Amino acid sequence: MKNMYQRQLSDIQCLIGNTPMLKIRYTYKGEERTIFAKAEYRNFTGSIKDRMAFFIFRDAIQSGTLRPGMKIAEATSGNTGISVVAIGRFLGHEVTIFMPDWMSIERINIMRSFGAVVRLVSKEEGGFLGSIAMSDAVKANDPDNVFLPRQFDNDKNCKAHFFSTGPEIFSQMNAFNVIPDAFVAGVGTGGTVMGAGSFLRETYPHIKVHPLEPLSSPTLSVGHKVGKHRIQGISDEFIPSIVKIDQLDEIVGVDDGDAIVMAQRLAESFGLGVGISSGANFLGAVALQNKFGKDYSVVTVFADDNKKYLSTDYAKPEPVQQSFLSKDITLVRMEAMPCY
C-alpha cells in the first residue's frame, strides 16, 4: 500500500512547488525600488498551502499514521482546507473540513466541489478554536480511523517550507544575483515564516525574518485575538504553537484596506491575480524599505490567487485613505525567474 501511495504522490509532485520568483520594479513617491515575491499562487490548488499538505501527507504515509481507508479531518480558514481536500481525495480518502462560517463562499464551494464535507462553525460555536475542537473530537471518537494534519501545531508545516520554499528562494535570488536583507510574510499558521525563515537564516546569517499581521487585528503583537480584519488566511484568533515570536524580527503591520487596494493594483497593472494577503505582503516589503532604505532587498510570497475572494471586498471599490502606502506606489515592471 505504501508503494501505491508513493506512486500517487509522485504523480502530482511536479504540480507543487518550483514556483517562479517575481522581480517587481515600482516607485514610491517617485523613488525607484525593487522587491521580490515568490509566485505561490502557481501551486496545484492555487496556494502555498499545497506544500505543507503534501509534506504532511507524505510524512504520515511514510510513518504509517496515514493508511488506506482512513478519514481525514482538518480545521482551516480556507487555503489549507482546499489543499488537504484536493490531495486527500487524490489519495482516495474521505475528508471533512471544519471552518469558520465567515470565510468566503468560494472557499466553501471549492472544497465541496472536490468532494469534501464542510462543517461551518459560527462565532457562537467558537470560530477557529471551535473548528479545531471539532476536528479533535472526530479523532477522539474514532482514533484508529481518523488522521488529523493539525496544521497549527504540526512541525512538519514548518519543515515543508524549510525543505522547499526556503531553498527555492535561495536558488532564485542567487540567479538574480541578489543577497536578501529581509524576508517578510503574513502569519496564518506561521509555517511559511518559521520554515522558510529558518532556512534563509542558515544561508544568510544577517537576514531579518519579519512576520506580518493586520494593523486592525494585531494578534501577534498583543498575544491574543483583538479587533477584526479582511485579510483572510492570516491573523486568525490565536497564535499557533509552531510560531515562535522570540525567534522572529520586528512584526510588520499593514492596513487591510491598503492590502485590498494593492492586490487590485497588482491585478490591474500586471495581470497578477493574487489574493489580499499578497497585497499585504507587498506592502510589508514596502514598509521595510521605507524604514531601512530603498536598496534594502526584501523577498516575500504571493501566497494565493484571487479566485477565492471574488465575493469579498476585493471585488469592490476600496476607498483610498490618506494613510495608505498604496496611494504613493506606481508599479513599473515585472519579470519572472523560473525555479529549476
C-alpha positions in Angstrom: 0.0 0.0 0.0 2.9 2.4 0.8 4.2 1.8 -2.7 0.7 2.7 -4.1 0.7 5.9 -2.1 4.2 6.8 -3.3 3.2 6.4 -6.9 0.2 8.6 -6.3 2.3 11.3 -4.6 4.9 11.2 -7.4 2.0 11.7 -9.9 1.3 15.2 -8.5 4.7 16.2 -7.0 5.6 18.3 -10.0 2.5 20.3 -9.6 3.6 21.5 -6.1 6.5 23.9 -5.5 9.1 25.1 -8.0 7.2 28.3 -8.4 8.6 31.4 -10.2 10.2 34.3 -8.4 8.9 37.7 -9.5 11.1 40.8 -9.6 8.9 43.8 -9.3 10.1 47.3 -10.0 8.0 50.1 -8.6 8.3 53.7 -7.5 7.3 55.0 -4.1 6.8 58.8 -4.1 8.8 58.8 -7.3 11.7 56.8 -5.8 12.7 53.7 -7.8 12.7 50.4 -5.9 12.6 46.7 -6.4 11.1 43.8 -4.3 11.0 40.1 -4.9 7.9 37.8 -4.5 7.5 34.1 -4.8 4.5 33.3 -7.1 2.9 30.7 -4.8 -0.5 31.0 -6.5 1.0 28.8 -9.2 0.8 25.8 -7.0 -1.6 22.8 -7.6 -4.7 24.3 -5.9 -3.6 28.0 -6.2 -1.9 28.5 -2.8 1.3 28.0 -0.9 -0.6 25.6 1.4 -0.1 22.8 -1.1 3.5 22.5 0.0 2.5 21.9 3.6 -0.4 19.5 2.9 1.8 17.4 0.5 4.7 17.3 3.0 2.4 16.3 5.9 0.7 13.6 3.9 4.0 12.2 2.6 5.5 12.1 6.1 2.3 10.5 7.5 2.3 7.8 4.9 6.0 7.0 5.4 5.4 6.8 9.2 2.3 4.7 8.8 0.0 7.2 10.6 -2.0 7.7 7.4 -3.3 4.4 5.9 -5.7 3.5 3.2 -9.3 3.8 4.3 -8.7 6.3 7.0 -10.7 9.5 7.1 -9.1 13.0 7.2 -10.4 15.9 9.2 -8.9 19.4 9.5 -9.7 22.8 10.9 -8.9 25.7 8.5 -9.6 29.2 7.3 -9.6 28.1 3.7 -6.5 27.5 1.7 -5.1 24.6 3.8 -8.5 23.0 3.6 -8.6 23.3 -0.1 -5.1 21.7 -0.3 -6.0 19.0 2.2 -9.2 18.1 0.3 -7.6 18.1 -3.1 -4.6 15.9 -2.2 -6.5 13.8 0.3 -9.2 13.0 -2.3 -6.5 12.3 -4.9 -5.1 9.7 -2.4 -8.6 8.2 -2.0 -9.6 9.5 1.4 -12.8 10.9 2.7 -12.2 14.5 4.0 -14.2 16.6 6.5 -13.3 20.3 6.9 -14.3 22.4 9.9 -14.1 26.1 9.0 -15.4 29.4 10.5 -18.6 30.5 8.7 -17.4 34.0 7.8 -14.8 32.7 5.3 -15.5 33.4 1.6 -18.2 31.4 -0.2 -15.6 30.5 -2.9 -13.5 28.6 -0.4 -16.5 26.6 0.7 -17.6 25.8 -2.8 -14.2 24.8 -4.0 -13.8 22.3 -1.1 -17.3 20.9 -1.7 -16.5 20.6 -5.5 -13.5 18.4 -4.6 -15.8 16.1 -2.6 -15.3 17.3 1.0 -17.8 17.5 3.8 -17.6 21.1 5.0 -18.8 21.9 8.5 -19.2 25.7 9.0 -18.6 26.9 12.6 -20.2 30.1 13.9 -18.7 32.6 16.3 -21.0 31.2 19.0 -19.6 27.8 18.4 -16.1 29.0 18.8 -15.0 30.1 15.3 -11.4 29.0 14.7 -10.9 27.4 18.1 -14.2 25.7 17.8 -13.2 24.3 14.5 -10.1 22.8 16.0 -12.0 21.3 18.9 -14.5 19.7 16.5 -11.8 18.1 14.4 -10.1 16.8 17.6 -13.5 15.4 18.7 -13.8 13.5 15.4 -10.3 11.9 16.1 -11.2 11.2 19.7 -14.4 9.3 18.7 -12.6 7.1 16.1 -8.8 7.3 16.9 -7.7 4.4 14.7 -9.6 5.6 11.6 -9.1 9.4 11.5 -6.0 11.3 10.5 -5.6 15.0 11.6 -3.0 17.1 9.7 -3.2 19.6 12.6 -1.6 22.5 10.6 -1.4 24.9 13.6 0.6 22.5 15.7 2.4 20.2 13.3 6.1 21.0 13.0 6.0 19.3 9.5 4.3 22.5 8.4 7.5 24.4 9.1 9.7 21.7 7.7 7.8 21.8 4.4 9.0 25.4 3.9 12.4 24.7 5.3 13.0 22.0 2.7 11.2 23.5 -0.3 10.2 27.2 -0.2 13.4 28.4 1.5 15.9 26.6 -0.8 13.9 27.7 -3.9 14.1 31.4 -2.7 17.9 30.9 -2.1 18.4 29.5 -5.6 16.3 32.1 -7.4 17.8 35.1 -5.5 21.2 33.8 -6.5 20.1 33.7 -10.1 19.1 37.3 -9.8 22.5 37.9 -8.1 20.8 39.4 -5.1 21.5 38.8 -1.4 18.3 39.4 0.5 18.3 41.6 3.6 14.9 40.5 4.8 12.1 38.0 4.3 8.5 39.1 5.3 5.3 37.0 5.2 1.8 37.1 6.7 1.2 34.7 9.6 -1.7 32.3 9.5 -0.3 29.0 10.8 3.2 30.6 10.7 4.7 27.7 8.8 6.0 29.9 6.0 7.7 32.5 8.0 9.1 30.0 10.5 10.2 27.3 8.0 11.5 29.4 5.1 12.8 32.0 7.5 14.8 29.3 9.4 16.4 28.1 6.1 17.2 31.6 4.9 18.8 32.4 8.3 21.1 29.4 7.9 22.0 30.6 4.4 22.2 34.3 5.1 23.1 34.8 8.8 22.4 38.5 8.6 18.9 38.2 7.2 15.9 39.6 9.1 12.7 37.5 9.2 9.6 39.6 9.7 6.1 38.2 10.5 3.2 40.3 9.1 -0.3 41.0 10.6 -3.2 43.4 10.0 -3.0 46.7 11.8 -6.6 46.4 12.9 -6.1 42.9 14.4 -2.6 42.6 15.8 -2.8 39.2 17.3 0.9 38.6 17.2 1.7 41.9 18.9 -0.7 41.6 21.8 -0.7 37.8 22.1 -4.5 37.2 21.7 -7.4 37.9 19.4 -8.2 41.6 19.1 -10.2 43.6 16.6 -11.2 42.3 13.1 -9.8 42.5 9.6 -10.4 41.4 6.0 -7.2 39.6 5.1 -8.5 36.1 5.1 -5.8 33.4 5.9 -3.7 35.4 8.3 -4.1 36.6 11.9 -6.7 34.1 12.9 -7.9 34.1 16.5 -4.8 32.9 18.3 -1.0 32.4 17.9 -0.3 28.9 16.7 2.1 26.8 18.7 4.5 26.5 15.9 5.0 30.3 15.8 8.0 31.3 18.0 7.7 35.1 18.2 11.0 35.3 20.1 12.8 33.8 17.1 11.5 36.4 14.7 12.3 40.0 14.0 10.1 43.1 14.1 6.4 42.5 13.4 5.1 44.4 10.4 1.6 45.8 10.4 -0.5 46.5 7.3 -3.9 48.1 6.9 -6.4 45.6 5.4 -7.9 48.2 3.1 -4.5 49.1 1.8 -3.8 45.4 1.2 -7.0 45.1 -0.9 -6.1 48.1 -3.0 -2.6 46.7 -3.5 -3.9 43.3 -4.6 -6.3 45.1 -7.0 -3.4 47.1 -8.4 -1.2 44.0 -9.0 -4.1 42.5 -11.0 -4.8 45.7 -13.0 -1.2 46.5 -13.7 0.5 43.1 -14.2 -2.4 40.7 -14.6 -1.3 39.0 -11.3 -4.5 37.5 -9.9 -3.3 37.3 -6.3 -5.2 37.3 -3.0 -5.4 40.1 -0.4 -2.6 38.7 1.7 -0.3 39.1 -1.3 -1.2 42.7 -1.4 -0.4 42.9 2.3 3.0 41.1 1.8 3.9 43.5 -1.0 3.1 46.5 1.4 5.1 44.8 4.2 8.1 44.8 1.9 7.5 48.5 1.0 7.2 49.4 4.7 10.6 47.8 5.4 12.2 49.7 2.6 10.6 52.9 3.9 12.4 52.2 7.2 15.7 50.8 6.1 16.2 52.4 2.7 15.3 51.9 -1.0 18.2 49.5 -1.6 17.1 47.2 1.3 16.5 43.9 -0.5 13.2 42.3 0.6 11.7 39.0 -0.6 8.2 37.8 0.2 5.5 35.4 -1.1 2.3 35.9 -3.1 0.6 33.2 -1.1 -2.6 32.5 -3.1 -4.8 33.5 -6.1 -7.7 36.0 -6.2 -10.3 33.4 -7.2 -11.3 32.8 -3.6 -12.1 36.5 -3.0 -14.5 37.4 -5.8 -17.4 37.7 -3.3 -15.5 39.8 -0.8 -14.4 43.4 -0.7 -11.5 42.5 -3.0 -14.0 42.7 -5.9 -15.4 46.1 -4.8 -14.0 49.6 -5.0 -12.0 50.3 -1.8 -11.8 53.9 -0.5 -8.2 55.0 -0.5 -7.2 56.6 2.8 -4.6 59.2 3.2 -2.5 56.8 5.3 -2.4 54.1 2.6 1.1 53.2 1.3 -0.5 52.1 -2.0 -1.6 55.6 -3.0 2.1 56.6 -3.5 3.1 53.4 -5.3 3.4 53.1 -9.1 4.0 49.6 -10.5 6.6 49.8 -13.3 7.8 46.4 -14.5 7.7 42.7 -13.6 10.0 39.9 -14.6 9.9 36.2 -13.6 12.7 33.8 -12.7 11.8 30.2 -13.1 12.8 27.6 -10.5 15.0 24.7 -11.6 
